């Protein structure tokens, strides 16, 4: 094996490692994205000037700890 071929193999291994990391991150985000999907609401056209609009509904509370 030539030095050039060895260098190519090492580069391909690094690329494969990065792609595996990206894949793992995307899989981990899948649950979060699905949960966000439950927060998307639709405003009917009659309420927003004739066009349907989608918006993110965020709710909750804040505890001051007092």
DSSP file (Angstrom, degrees, kcal/mol; ACC not computed):
  #  RESIDUE AA STRUCTURE BP1 BP2  ACC     N-H-->O    O-->H-N    N-H-->O    O-->H-N    TCO  KAPPA ALPHA  PHI   PSI    X-CA   Y-CA   Z-CA
    1    1 A X              0   0    0      0, 0.0     2,-0.1     0, 0.0     0, 0.0   0.000 360.0 360.0 360.0 134.3    0.0    0.0    0.0
    2    2 A X     >  -     0   0    0      1,-0.1     4,-2.1     4,-0.0     5,-0.2  -0.330 360.0-111.5 -81.0 166.7    1.3    3.4   -0.9
    3    3 A X  H  > S+     0   0    0      1,-0.2     4,-2.2     2,-0.2     5,-0.1   0.878 119.3  53.7 -63.9 -38.0    1.6    6.4    1.4
    4    4 A X  H  > S+     0   0    0      2,-0.2     4,-2.2     1,-0.2    -1,-0.2   0.917 108.5  48.4 -63.6 -43.9   -1.1    8.1   -0.7
    5    5 A X  H  > S+     0   0    0      1,-0.2     4,-2.3     2,-0.2    -2,-0.2   0.896 110.5  51.6 -64.1 -40.0   -3.5    5.2   -0.3
    6    6 A X  H  X S+     0   0    0     -4,-2.1     4,-2.2     1,-0.2    -1,-0.2   0.905 109.3  50.4 -62.3 -41.8   -2.9    5.0    3.4
    7    7 A X  H  X S+     0   0    0     -4,-2.2     4,-2.3     1,-0.2    -2,-0.2   0.900 109.8  50.7 -63.8 -41.2   -3.7    8.7    3.7
    8    8 A X  H  X S+     0   0    0     -4,-2.2     4,-2.5     1,-0.2    -2,-0.2   0.910 109.3  50.7 -62.9 -42.0   -6.9    8.2    1.8
    9    9 A X  H  X S+     0   0    0     -4,-2.3     4,-2.2     1,-0.2    -2,-0.2   0.913 110.3  49.4 -62.9 -43.3   -8.0    5.4    4.0
   10   10 A X  H  X S+     0   0    0     -4,-2.2     4,-2.1     2,-0.2    -1,-0.2   0.898 111.1  49.7 -63.4 -40.6   -7.3    7.5    7.1
   11   11 A X  H  X S+     0   0    0     -4,-2.3     4,-2.5     1,-0.2    -2,-0.2   0.916 110.4  50.1 -64.1 -42.6   -9.3   10.4    5.7
   12   12 A X  H  X S+     0   0    0     -4,-2.5     4,-2.5     1,-0.2    -2,-0.2   0.871 109.0  52.2 -64.3 -36.5  -12.2    8.0    4.9
   13   13 A X  H  X S+     0   0    0     -4,-2.2     4,-2.3     2,-0.2    -1,-0.2   0.911 109.8  48.8 -64.9 -41.7  -12.1    6.6    8.4
   14   14 A X  H  X S+     0   0    0     -4,-2.1     4,-2.2     2,-0.2    -2,-0.2   0.914 111.7  49.4 -63.7 -42.1  -12.3   10.2    9.8
   15   15 A X  H  X S+     0   0    0     -4,-2.5     4,-2.5     1,-0.2    -2,-0.2   0.922 110.4  50.6 -62.3 -43.5  -15.3   11.0    7.5
   16   16 A X  H  X S+     0   0    0     -4,-2.5     4,-2.1     1,-0.2    -2,-0.2   0.898 109.3  51.1 -61.7 -41.0  -17.0    7.8    8.6
   17   17 A X  H  X S+     0   0    0     -4,-2.3     4,-2.1     2,-0.2    -1,-0.2   0.918 110.8  48.0 -62.4 -43.7  -16.5    8.7   12.3
   18   18 A X  H  X S+     0   0    0     -4,-2.2     4,-2.5     1,-0.2    -2,-0.2   0.919 111.0  50.8 -64.2 -43.3  -18.0   12.2   11.8
   19   19 A X  H  X S+     0   0    0     -4,-2.5     4,-2.5     1,-0.2    -1,-0.2   0.877 109.0  51.4 -62.7 -37.5  -21.0   10.7    9.9
   20   20 A X  H  X S+     0   0    0     -4,-2.1     4,-2.4     2,-0.2    -1,-0.2   0.900 109.9  49.7 -65.1 -40.5  -21.6    8.3   12.7
   21   21 A X  H  X S+     0   0    0     -4,-2.1     4,-2.2     2,-0.2    -2,-0.2   0.920 111.5  48.6 -62.8 -44.2  -21.6   11.1   15.2
   22   22 A X  H  X S+     0   0    0     -4,-2.5     4,-2.5     1,-0.2    -2,-0.2   0.922 111.1  50.7 -61.8 -44.1  -24.0   13.1   13.1
   23   23 A X  H  X S+     0   0    0     -4,-2.5     4,-2.3     1,-0.2    -2,-0.2   0.917 109.9  49.7 -60.6 -44.3  -26.3   10.1   12.8
   24   24 A X  H  X S+     0   0    0     -4,-2.4     4,-2.2     1,-0.2    -1,-0.2   0.895 111.1  49.6 -62.0 -40.5  -26.3    9.5   16.5
   25   25 A X  H  X S+     0   0    0     -4,-2.2     4,-1.8     2,-0.2    -2,-0.2   0.921 110.5  49.6 -65.1 -44.1  -27.1   13.2   17.2
   26   26 A X  H  X S+     0   0    0     -4,-2.5     4,-1.0     2,-0.2    -2,-0.2   0.890 110.4  50.3 -63.2 -39.7  -30.0   13.2   14.7
   27   27 A X  H >X S+     0   0    0     -4,-2.3     3,-0.6     1,-0.2     4,-0.6   0.915 110.2  50.9 -63.7 -42.0  -31.4   10.0   16.3
   28   28 A X  H 3X S+     0   0    0     -4,-2.2     4,-0.5     1,-0.2     3,-0.4   0.832 109.6  50.4 -63.6 -32.7  -31.2   11.6   19.7
   29   29 A X  H 3X S+     0   0    0     -4,-1.8     4,-2.5     1,-0.2     5,-0.2   0.668  89.0  84.8 -78.7 -17.3  -33.0   14.7   18.4
   30   30 A X  H <X S+     0   0    0     -4,-1.0     4,-2.2    -3,-0.6    -1,-0.2   0.887  89.6  47.4 -54.6 -45.4  -35.8   12.6   16.9
   31   31 A X  H  X S+     0   0    0     -4,-0.6     4,-2.1    -3,-0.4    -1,-0.2   0.891 111.7  50.6 -64.6 -40.3  -37.8   12.4   20.2
   32   32 A X  H  X S+     0   0    0     -4,-0.5     4,-2.0     2,-0.2    -2,-0.2   0.903 110.6  48.9 -64.2 -41.6  -37.4   16.1   20.8
   33   33 A X  H  X S+     0   0    0     -4,-2.5     4,-1.7     2,-0.2    -2,-0.2   0.897 109.9  51.4 -67.2 -40.3  -38.6   17.0   17.3
   34   34 A X  H  X S+     0   0    0     -4,-2.2     4,-0.8    -5,-0.2    -1,-0.2   0.903 109.3  51.0 -62.5 -40.2  -41.6   14.7   17.7
   35   35 A X  H >< S+     0   0    0     -4,-2.1     3,-0.8     1,-0.2     4,-0.3   0.886 108.0  52.2 -64.8 -38.4  -42.5   16.4   21.0
   36   36 A X  H >< S+     0   0    0     -4,-2.0     3,-2.0     1,-0.2     4,-0.3   0.848  98.5  66.1 -65.3 -32.8  -42.3   19.8   19.3
   37   37 A X  H >< S+     0   0    0     -4,-1.7     3,-1.0     1,-0.3    -1,-0.2   0.804  93.4  60.0 -58.5 -28.9  -44.7   18.6   16.6
   38   38 A X  T << S+     0   0    0     -3,-0.8    -1,-0.3    -4,-0.8    -2,-0.2   0.639 100.2  57.1 -73.1 -13.4  -47.4   18.3   19.3
   39   39 A X  T <  S+     0   0    0     -3,-2.0    18,-3.3    -4,-0.3     2,-0.5   0.436  80.6 105.5 -97.1  -1.5  -47.0   22.0   20.0
   40   40 A X  E <   -A   56   0A   0     -3,-1.0     2,-0.3    -4,-0.3    16,-0.2  -0.693  49.8-175.2 -85.3 128.1  -47.8   23.2   16.4
   41   41 A X  E     -A   55   0A   0     14,-3.0    14,-2.3    -2,-0.5     2,-0.4  -0.777  17.7-134.7-117.0 162.3  -51.2   24.7   16.0
   42   42 A X  E     -A   54   0A   0     -2,-0.3     2,-0.6    12,-0.2    12,-0.2  -0.977   6.5-149.9-121.0 131.1  -53.1   25.9   12.9
   43   43 A X  E     -A   53   0A   0     10,-3.4    10,-1.7    -2,-0.4     5,-0.1  -0.888  29.5-120.9 -96.9 120.8  -55.0   29.2   12.8
   44   44 A X    >>  -     0   0    0     -2,-0.6     3,-1.9     8,-0.2     4,-0.8  -0.204  22.3-111.6 -60.5 152.0  -57.9   28.8   10.3
   45   45 A X  G >4>S+     0   0    0      1,-0.3     5,-2.9     2,-0.2     3,-0.7   0.816 113.6  65.1 -54.5 -34.5  -58.0   31.2    7.4
   46   46 A X  G 345S+     0   0    0      1,-0.2    -1,-0.3     3,-0.2     3,-0.3   0.736 105.2  45.6 -64.9 -20.1  -61.0   33.1    8.7
   47   47 A X  G <45S+     0   0    0     -3,-1.9    -1,-0.2     1,-0.2    -2,-0.2   0.636 116.3  41.8 -95.2 -16.2  -59.0   34.3   11.7
   48   48 A X  T X<5S-     0   0    0     -4,-0.8     3,-0.6    -3,-0.7    -1,-0.2  -0.111 123.3 -79.3-129.3  38.0  -55.8   35.4    9.9
   49   49 A X  T 3 5S-     0   0    0     -3,-0.3    -3,-0.2     1,-0.2    -4,-0.1   0.808  89.1 -51.1  77.6  30.5  -56.9   37.2    6.7
   50   50 A X  T 3 <S+     0   0    0     -5,-2.9     2,-0.4     1,-0.2    -1,-0.2   0.378 113.6  93.4  93.8  -5.9  -57.7   34.4    4.4
   51   51 A X  S <  S-     0   0    0     -3,-0.6     2,-0.2    -6,-0.4    -1,-0.2  -0.972  74.7-118.5-123.8 138.2  -54.6   32.2    4.7
   52   52 A X        -     0   0    0     -2,-0.4     2,-0.4    -3,-0.1    -8,-0.2  -0.522  33.1-163.7 -70.8 135.5  -54.0   29.3    7.0
   53   53 A X  E     -A   43   0A   0    -10,-1.7   -10,-3.4    -2,-0.2     2,-0.4  -0.942  10.2-150.5-123.3 144.9  -51.1   29.9    9.4
   54   54 A X  E     +A   42   0A   0     -2,-0.4     2,-0.3   -12,-0.2   -12,-0.2  -0.912  21.7 175.4-110.5 140.8  -49.1   27.5   11.6
   55   55 A X  E     -A   41   0A   0    -14,-2.3   -14,-3.0    -2,-0.4     2,-0.6  -0.964  33.3-111.5-143.8 160.4  -47.6   28.6   14.8
   56   56 A X  E     -A   40   0A   0     -2,-0.3     2,-0.6   -16,-0.2   -16,-0.2  -0.839  27.9-149.3 -96.5 118.7  -45.7   27.1   17.8
   57   57 A X        -     0   0    0    -18,-3.3     2,-0.5    -2,-0.6    -2,-0.0  -0.785  17.0-175.6 -91.1 120.8  -47.8   27.1   21.0
   58   58 A X        +     0   0    0     -2,-0.6     2,-0.3     2,-0.0    -2,-0.0  -0.972   9.6 162.5-120.2 128.7  -45.6   27.4   24.0
   59   59 A X        +     0   0    0     -2,-0.5     2,-0.3     2,-0.0    -2,-0.0  -0.896  12.2 105.1-137.8 167.2  -47.0   27.3   27.5
   60   60 A X        -     0   0    0     -2,-0.3     2,-0.3     2,-0.0    -2,-0.0  -0.967  48.5 -97.1 154.5-167.7  -45.8   26.7   31.0
   61   61 A X        -     0   0    0     -2,-0.3     2,-0.5     2,-0.0    -2,-0.0  -0.959  17.3-133.8-144.9 162.5  -45.0   28.4   34.3
   62   62 A X        -     0   0    0     -2,-0.3     2,-0.6     2,-0.0    -2,-0.0  -0.977  12.2-152.6-121.8 130.5  -42.1   29.8   36.1
   63   63 A X        -     0   0    0     -2,-0.5    -2,-0.0     1,-0.1     0, 0.0  -0.905   3.3-161.7-104.5 121.3  -41.4   29.1   39.8
   64   64 A X        -     0   0    0     -2,-0.6    -1,-0.1     1,-0.1    -2,-0.0   0.635  32.8-130.3 -76.4 -13.6  -39.5   31.8   41.6
   65   65 A X              0   0    0      1,-0.1    -1,-0.1    -3,-0.0    -2,-0.1   0.715 360.0 360.0  73.7  19.6  -38.5   29.4   44.3
   66   66 A X              0   0    0      0, 0.0    -1,-0.1     0, 0.0    -3,-0.0   0.436 360.0 360.0 -93.9 360.0  -39.7   31.7   47.1
